[in-house]
Amino acid sequence: MEKEKDIKNGNNKISKEKEDNKEMKNKEEKEATVASLEKRLEETEKELAECKDKMLRLAAELENFKKRVEREKLEHMKFALEEFAKELLPFLDNLERAIAVAKETKDMEKMIEGIELTLSGYFKTLERFGLKTFVAEGQRFDPNYHEALSVEESTDVEENTVLKELLRGYTLHDRVIRPALVVVSKKNQSVEQKEGGQEKSNA
């Protein structure tokens, strides 16, 4: 009996040791899992901090880029206006000289000739900057390019034709910035009545 008891106790002891070993192993596995998770969490937090820092740097760089582009844009506009102004200065000088010569010599022909040459050069300079004038007289009336100040009866041209240009029109890079001020043709009433009478008699 005692031998069986000893065997039983031995078996219980072995079972307990197995259970203890199993618990120990489970505990070690849990600790290893926790340690692994903590390490991954630490790495993730580090990556997150790096991403946040990178994002803040990129945001700062973008803001600086926007400010630099705006500053360069303003400088470019100032420079463009400066170049434009420099191009116009010679024409002001020529006009002043023409007036001075006219006062001294009283020669209106020379003054007109000087002003015409100045005006011609002025238009050429404006064209280099994209500002152009267009022909209105003799063209069909187009509200995109012409502004009618009045209408006149005419038998020489078709109705809605520009008879006179009272003020030049201008485009800047093909965009109308001022329509030409014009007089537009309309049918002569007597002709219109005559044509109407002919139509009735034909009918």
Secondary structure, DSSP 8 states (H G I E B T S, - for coil): -HHHHHHHHHHHHHHHHHHHHHHHHHHHHHHHHHHHHHHHHHHHHHHHHHHHHHHHHHHHHHHHHHHHHHHHHHHHHHHHHHHHHHHHHHHHHHHHHHHHHHHHH--HHHHHHHHHHHHHHHHHHHHHTTEEEE--TTSB--TTTEEEEEEEE-SSS-TTBEEEEEE-EEEETTEEEE-EEEEEEE--HHHHHHHHHHHHHH-
